[in-house]
């Protein structure tokens, strides 16, 4: 057997061995029955009654491939006869693939530990939070800066249908970047296609996955101090806050953006994203001085300016990161940040199901 087959057999027999009424009888690999090749046949007794698990082993599972795999597996089960159950085995089943197995009445087991087997009075179901390292790396690649520009654009209005060229222009990226994002979204059933183009079908699942692997944008963090507060500070922010690749970019971020979008928690400091020119504007308007301690202004000078393409103006002259970007930043800002993120999500990202 190949390594994956050996690991799948070990995982399945180990799981079955945890059930006292199940007795393992035989395990046969690469069996041919009625011209149907079966990856794995597992013969068991359940409280004295014979039963067969007809297993298909997949090295990779994409949700849109699962229905065809289950259809073929059903044909193999029919060739084995009664008292048999279809089971898919793979390194990892994403939640959508697990749900499809349930819908089709098939069992599943992955090497992360997710499992569901139902037959002859036996019910085994197990869920784990972990994802394989390869899956996490692949997810992170979907949310890299250029791809993130596409996703933020689509999340402004998940039901909007996009042509590839229109989406590339709106997001400020190449057609190739849009094509890569399109493939990734369709592979995970986060998007669909109709005659008008591409649209999001599962914006909440997309945002959940992004949050779980989110890394704050790369940049240089500098702490400052300002004597301004209250109305004077707000007016200074209006003078400095701007979105212009030539004149400069400086926007409120994190808790400071959330204060204007969906107020929840106040902090003792104010956060900004800026480019080099925007930082100069902030220094001048807010009368900033460097602070080794006691800082009340935090500016992240970004190396990627894509975030500035997705901003909002909740009040005249006040520019903030978008609700999606603000949510992501808050979600990795400690316990208070998580609470503020969920409040913001309920207020601004509560998409109709």
C-alpha positions in Angstrom: 0.0 0.0 0.0 1.0 3.6 -0.5 1.7 5.8 2.5 -1.7 7.6 2.3 -3.5 4.2 2.1 -1.6 2.9 5.1 -2.4 6.0 7.1 -6.1 5.8 6.1 -6.3 2.2 7.1 -4.6 2.9 10.4 -7.0 5.8 11.1 -10.1 3.8 10.2 -9.3 0.6 12.0 -8.2 2.7 15.0 -11.5 4.5 15.0 -13.5 1.2 14.7 -11.5 -0.3 17.5 -12.8 2.3 19.9 -16.4 0.8 19.5 -16.7 -2.4 21.7 -19.5 -4.0 19.6 -17.4 -3.8 16.4 -15.0 -6.7 15.5 -12.6 -6.2 12.6 -12.6 -9.2 10.3 -10.6 -8.3 7.2 -9.1 -5.4 5.3 -8.6 -5.7 1.5 -7.0 -3.0 -0.7 -7.5 -2.5 -4.4 -10.3 -5.0 -4.8 -12.1 -5.6 -8.1 -15.8 -6.4 -7.9 -18.1 -6.5 -11.0 -15.5 -4.5 -12.9 -15.5 -1.8 -10.2 -12.2 -1.1 -8.5 -12.6 -0.5 -4.8 -9.8 1.2 -2.9 -10.5 -0.4 0.4 -13.0 -3.1 1.6 -13.3 -3.4 5.4 -15.2 -6.4 6.7 -16.5 -6.1 10.3 -19.1 -7.6 12.6 -21.4 -5.3 14.5 -22.8 -7.2 17.5 -22.5 -10.4 15.5 -23.9 -9.0 12.3 -21.6 -8.8 9.2 -21.1 -5.4 7.6 -18.8 -4.0 4.9 -17.4 -0.5 4.6 -16.7 0.3 1.0 -14.0 3.0 1.0 -12.7 5.4 -1.5 -9.4 7.1 -0.7 -8.8 10.7 -2.0 -5.5 12.5 -1.8 -7.2 15.9 -2.0 -10.8 16.9 -1.6 -12.5 19.9 -3.2 -16.1 20.3 -2.4 -17.3 20.5 -6.0 -15.6 17.1 -6.7 -17.4 15.3 -3.8 -20.8 14.6 -5.5 -19.1 12.8 -8.4 -16.9 10.9 -6.0 -19.9 9.9 -3.9 -21.8 8.8 -7.1 -19.0 6.5 -8.1 -18.7 5.2 -4.6 -22.5 4.5 -4.6 -22.0 2.3 -7.7 -19.3 0.4 -5.9 -21.5 -0.1 -2.8 -24.2 -1.5 -5.1 -21.8 -4.0 -6.5 -20.8 -5.2 -3.0 -24.5 -5.8 -2.0 -26.5 -5.3 1.1 -25.1 -4.5 4.6 -22.5 -2.2 3.1 -21.8 1.5 3.7 -19.9 4.0 1.5 -17.0 5.8 3.2 -14.7 8.5 1.9 -11.2 8.8 3.3 -8.9 11.7 2.8 -6.2 13.8 4.5 -8.7 16.5 5.2 -12.4 17.2 4.6 -13.4 20.9 4.7 -16.7 21.6 6.3 -18.6 21.9 3.0 -17.3 18.5 1.9 -18.4 17.0 5.3 -21.9 18.4 4.8 -22.1 16.9 1.3 -21.2 13.4 2.7 -24.0 13.8 5.3 -26.4 14.8 2.6 -25.5 11.8 0.4 -25.6 9.4 3.3 -21.9 8.5 3.1 -19.4 8.2 5.9 -16.2 10.1 6.0 -12.9 10.1 8.0 -9.9 12.4 7.5 -6.4 12.2 9.0 -7.0 15.3 11.1 -9.6 13.3 13.1 -12.9 14.5 11.6 -15.3 11.6 11.2 -18.8 10.5 10.7 -19.8 6.8 10.4 -23.5 5.7 10.7 -24.5 2.0 10.2 -26.3 -0.8 12.0 -27.0 1.2 15.2 -23.4 2.6 15.3 -23.1 6.4 15.3 -19.6 7.9 15.3 -19.1 11.7 14.8 -16.1 13.7 15.7 -15.0 17.3 14.8 -11.6 18.9 15.3 -10.6 22.5 14.9 -7.2 21.9 13.4 -6.4 22.2 9.7 -3.4 20.6 8.0 -0.4 22.8 7.5 -0.8 22.6 3.7 -4.4 23.8 4.0 -3.4 26.7 6.2 -0.6 27.7 3.7 -3.1 27.5 0.8 -5.6 29.6 2.7 -3.0 32.2 3.5 -2.1 32.5 -0.1 -5.7 33.3 -1.0 -5.5 36.4 1.3 -2.2 37.9 0.2 -2.3 41.6 -0.6 -3.3 41.5 -4.3 -5.9 38.8 -3.7 -7.1 40.6 -0.6 -7.9 43.7 -2.8 -10.2 41.5 -4.9 -11.9 40.0 -1.9 -12.5 43.3 -0.2 -14.0 44.6 -3.4 -16.4 41.7 -3.6 -17.3 41.8 0.1 -18.6 45.4 -0.3 -21.6 43.8 -2.0 -21.5 40.0 -1.9 -24.5 39.6 -4.2 -23.0 41.8 -7.0 -22.1 39.8 -10.1 -18.7 40.6 -11.6 -17.1 40.2 -15.0 -13.4 39.4 -14.7 -12.3 42.6 -16.4 -14.7 44.7 -14.3 -13.5 43.2 -11.1 -9.8 43.6 -12.0 -10.4 47.3 -12.7 -12.4 47.8 -9.5 -9.8 46.1 -7.4 -6.8 47.6 -9.2 -5.2 44.3 -9.9 -4.3 42.2 -13.0 -6.6 39.8 -14.8 -4.3 37.0 -13.6 -4.9 37.9 -10.0 -8.6 37.9 -10.4 -8.5 34.6 -12.2 -6.5 33.0 -9.3 -9.0 34.4 -6.8 -11.9 33.2 -8.9 -10.5 29.6 -8.9 -9.9 29.6 -5.2 -13.4 30.9 -4.4 -15.1 28.4 -6.6 -13.0 25.5 -5.3 -14.2 26.3 -1.8 -17.8 26.9 -2.8 -17.5 30.5 -1.5 -18.6 31.8 -4.9 -20.8 30.9 -7.8 -21.2 31.7 -11.5 -24.2 32.8 -13.5 -24.5 34.3 -17.0 -23.6 37.7 -15.5 -20.3 36.5 -14.0 -18.9 35.7 -10.5 -20.6 36.4 -7.2 -20.1 35.4 -3.6 -22.3 32.6 -2.2 -20.8 32.3 1.3 -19.4 35.7 2.4 -19.6 34.7 6.1 -17.5 31.5 5.5 -15.0 33.5 3.5 -14.7 36.1 6.2 -14.4 33.4 8.9 -11.5 31.7 7.0 -9.8 35.0 6.4 -10.0 36.0 10.1 -8.6 32.6 11.2 -5.4 33.0 9.1 -5.2 36.8 9.1 -1.9 38.6 9.4 -1.9 42.4 9.8 -0.5 44.3 6.8 3.3 44.6 6.6 4.6 48.0 7.6 6.6 50.1 10.0 4.9 50.9 13.3 5.8 54.2 15.0 4.4 55.6 18.2 3.9 59.3 18.8 2.4 61.6 21.3 -0.1 64.5 20.6 -1.4 67.1 23.1 -4.6 67.5 21.0 -7.8 65.9 22.3 -11.5 66.2 21.9 -12.8 68.6 19.2 -9.3 69.9 18.5 -8.1 66.4 17.8 -11.1 65.6 15.6 -10.6 68.7 13.5 -6.9 67.9 13.1 -7.8 64.4 11.9 -10.1 65.9 9.3 -7.2 68.1 8.0 -4.9 65.1 7.8 -7.1 62.2 6.8 -7.0 61.7 3.1 -7.1 59.2 0.2 -4.9 60.3 -2.7 -2.0 58.4 -4.1 -0.4 61.7 -5.1 -1.2 63.9 -2.1 -0.9 61.1 0.5 -2.9 58.4 2.2 -3.8 58.5 5.9 -6.8 56.7 7.4 -8.1 55.7 10.8 -7.7 52.0 11.6 -8.5 49.4 14.2 -10.4 50.7 17.3 -10.2 54.3 15.9 -12.0 53.2 12.7 -14.5 51.2 14.7 -15.3 54.3 16.7 -16.8 55.8 13.6 -18.2 52.7 12.1 -19.7 50.9 15.1 -18.7 52.3 18.5 -18.1 49.7 21.1 -14.9 50.2 23.1 -12.6 53.2 23.6 -8.9 52.9 24.0 -6.3 55.3 25.2 -4.6 55.7 21.8 -5.6 56.4 18.2 -4.5 54.1 15.3 -3.8 55.1 11.7 -2.6 53.5 8.4 -0.5 55.9 6.2 2.0 56.0 3.4 5.1 58.2 3.6 3.3 61.3 2.5 0.3 60.6 4.7 2.6 60.2 7.7 4.0 63.7 7.1 0.5 65.1 7.0 -0.4 63.4 10.3 2.8 64.7 11.9 2.0 68.3 10.9 -1.8 68.3 11.6 -1.7 66.4 14.8 1.5 68.1 16.1 3.1 64.7 16.7 6.2 64.2 18.7 8.1 60.9 19.1 7.3 59.0 22.3 9.3 56.3 23.9 6.5 55.8 26.4 3.1 57.4 27.0 2.3 57.3 23.3 -1.3 58.0 22.3 -0.9 57.8 18.5 0.1 54.7 16.6 0.9 55.0 12.9 1.6 51.9 10.7 3.3 53.1 7.5 2.2 50.4 5.0 4.4 48.9 2.3 1.3 47.8 0.3 -1.2 50.6 -0.5 -4.0 48.3 -1.6 -5.8 48.8 1.7 -6.2 52.5 0.8 -8.4 51.5 -2.2 -11.0 50.1 0.2 -11.9 52.9 2.6 -15.0 54.6 3.8 -15.9 58.1 4.8 -18.4 57.7 7.7 -18.4 61.5 8.4 -17.2 64.4 6.3 -13.5 64.5 6.1 -13.0 61.3 8.2 -11.5 58.4 6.3 -11.4 54.9 7.8 -10.5 51.4 6.8 -13.5 49.5 5.5 -15.7 47.5 7.8 -14.1 44.3 6.5 -10.5 45.5 7.1 -11.5 47.0 10.4 -13.1 43.7 11.5 -9.9 41.7 10.5 -7.6 44.2 12.4 -9.8 44.1 15.5 -10.0 40.3 15.5 -6.3 40.0 16.3 -6.3 42.9 18.8 -6.8 40.9 22.0 -9.9 40.0 23.9 -11.4 43.5 23.7 -10.6 43.6 20.0 -12.5 40.3 19.4 -15.5 41.7 21.2 -15.4 44.9 19.2 -14.9 42.9 16.0 -18.1 40.8 16.6 -20.0 44.0 17.4 -18.9 45.6 14.2 -19.7 42.4 12.3 -23.3 42.4 13.6 -23.7 46.1 12.8 -22.0 46.4 9.4 -21.3 42.9 8.0 -24.6 41.1 8.7 -25.2 40.0 5.2 -28.6 38.6 4.3 -28.6 34.8 4.1 
